Amino acid sequence: MGIKTRITELLGIEHPIVQGGMMWVGRAELTAAVSNAGGLGILTGLTQPTPDALRAEIDRCRTMTDKPFAVNLTILPSINPPPYAEYRKAIIDSGIKIVETAGGKPQEHVEDFKSHGIIVMHKCTSVRHALSAERMGVDVISIDGFECAGHPGEDDVGGLILIPAAADKVKIPMTASGGFGDGRGLVAALALGADGINMGTRFCATVEAPIHDKVKQLLLDNDERGTNLIFRNLHNTARVGKNSVSDEVVDILARPDAKFEDVASLVTGAKGRVLLETGDLDAGLVWAGQVQGLIHDIPTCKQLIDRIMAEAEEVIAERLNAHLGSPPAKASSQAA
Ligand SMILES: Cc1cc2nc3c(=O)[nH]c(=O)nc-3n(C[C@H](O)[C@H](O)[C@H](O)COP(=O)(O)O)c2cc1C
């Protein structure tokens, strides 16, 4: 049967399921597996150390799939920013047709991508930012609720409100992001007004995710309470998996006058990378969302996507359909 939406049509994919950009995780293995399974896989641009390395990774991904895939460009405040314009040029030169942007002030990137005919999906965590990205000319909004791994913003609005609030105002297609991991979530996202879902944490617990098995097991072992919110007092909130390092960061930043410098050495990307690659769960931060509470196995991307689609169709055709139509037998006999 299949579920067709504005997202499947626009992106040329079979199922309305997108794999969000993920630092150190969004490599060709995962991206190609998601795209081959009928979703949209996304390479994470800055995971590659240089723009040339990104070109090579795009080429490598093309040897693994002939389906559409995208590249994520995350623009975060940084003392030594990466050469964003050069990464952007590598993406454009490589003939990539879909880009996911995330972070602040994407205007110059959006304009350049759009002038090269690239479809731009922008990830935001508030209705006002979604509307401003729409005015900027992006093609798709990925609206990320408070449940999400990564940066949920400072408004603390969960998807149950954020998605329909955005759908009331945003005209372009939207993927709902944050907390999605199964077919029930996909149906809920569609019901709330989105055109598909974007998943991060759930795709980390798949066979093809290029991270250590112990990290995948952590995502299984943790439940929906297994996250910490860090950097709250720095107004740069991040939701990460609960471990000894994120607990320590929360404790340190709870002190009066705590500054970023007090935790800087604990939260480096390099340490997070060591955790993902070695499975040393106390090596650094691990990014993970509340959806850990819905993760109970480590399927291939194809098994996961097929299962989500089958479950979504079953929920619509049976569970929801059962609530429509004739009233319960007793009530109808009384009415007769
Ligand atoms: C390990 C990991 C790394 C991530 N890195 C990035 C990133 O570099 N850029 C970005 O835009 N989002 C990043 N995210 C956020 C995801 O793209 C996505 O928005 C988020 O995971 C959705 O919430 P969920 O985890 O509940 O599905 C990351 C998420 C995870 C789990």
PDBQT file of the ligand as one rigid body, heavy atoms in Angstrom, charges set to zero:
ROOT
HETATM    1  C1  LIG A 401      24.604  10.892  17.902  1.00  0.00    +0.000 C 
HETATM    2  C2  LIG A 401      23.846  12.102  17.403  1.00  0.00    +0.000 A 
HETATM    3  C3  LIG A 401      24.563  13.127  16.788  1.00  0.00    +0.000 A 
HETATM    4  C4  LIG A 401      23.866  14.228  16.279  1.00  0.00    +0.000 A 
HETATM    5  N1  LIG A 401      24.570  15.209  15.612  1.00  0.00    +0.000 NA
HETATM    6  C5  LIG A 401      23.893  16.183  14.966  1.00  0.00    +0.000 A 
HETATM    7  C6  LIG A 401      24.589  17.102  14.126  1.00  0.00    +0.000 A 
HETATM    8  O1  LIG A 401      25.814  17.055  13.978  1.00  0.00    +0.000 OA
HETATM    9  N2  LIG A 401      23.853  18.052  13.489  1.00  0.00    +0.000 N 
HETATM   10  C7  LIG A 401      22.497  18.121  13.619  1.00  0.00    +0.000 A 
HETATM   11  O2  LIG A 401      21.885  18.960  12.973  1.00  0.00    +0.000 OA
HETATM   12  N3  LIG A 401      21.822  17.295  14.423  1.00  0.00    +0.000 NA
HETATM   13  C8  LIG A 401      22.484  16.310  15.091  1.00  0.00    +0.000 A 
HETATM   14  N4  LIG A 401      21.782  15.414  15.853  1.00  0.00    +0.000 N 
HETATM   15  C9  LIG A 401      20.314  15.542  15.950  1.00  0.00    +0.000 C 
HETATM   16  C10 LIG A 401      19.588  14.647  14.927  1.00  0.00    +0.000 C 
HETATM   17  O3  LIG A 401      19.857  15.037  13.611  1.00  0.00    +0.000 OA
HETATM   18  C11 LIG A 401      18.066  14.708  15.111  1.00  0.00    +0.000 C 
HETATM   19  O4  LIG A 401      17.591  16.019  14.933  1.00  0.00    +0.000 OA
HETATM   20  C12 LIG A 401      17.644  14.229  16.490  1.00  0.00    +0.000 C 
HETATM   21  O5  LIG A 401      18.387  13.079  16.854  1.00  0.00    +0.000 OA
HETATM   22  C13 LIG A 401      16.170  13.898  16.511  1.00  0.00    +0.000 C 
HETATM   23  O6  LIG A 401      15.789  13.430  17.754  1.00  0.00    +0.000 OA
HETATM   24  P1  LIG A 401      15.738  11.860  18.137  1.00  0.00    +0.000 P 
HETATM   25  O7  LIG A 401      17.112  11.502  18.509  1.00  0.00    +0.000 OA
HETATM   26  O8  LIG A 401      14.777  11.798  19.245  1.00  0.00    +0.000 OA
HETATM   27  O9  LIG A 401      15.274  11.102  16.906  1.00  0.00    +0.000 OA
HETATM   28  C14 LIG A 401      22.451  14.324  16.419  1.00  0.00    +0.000 A 
HETATM   29  C15 LIG A 401      21.769  13.290  17.070  1.00  0.00    +0.000 A 
HETATM   30  C16 LIG A 401      22.439  12.187  17.552  1.00  0.00    +0.000 A 
HETATM   31  C17 LIG A 401      21.652  11.088  18.238  1.00  0.00    +0.000 C 
ENDROOT
TORSDOF 0
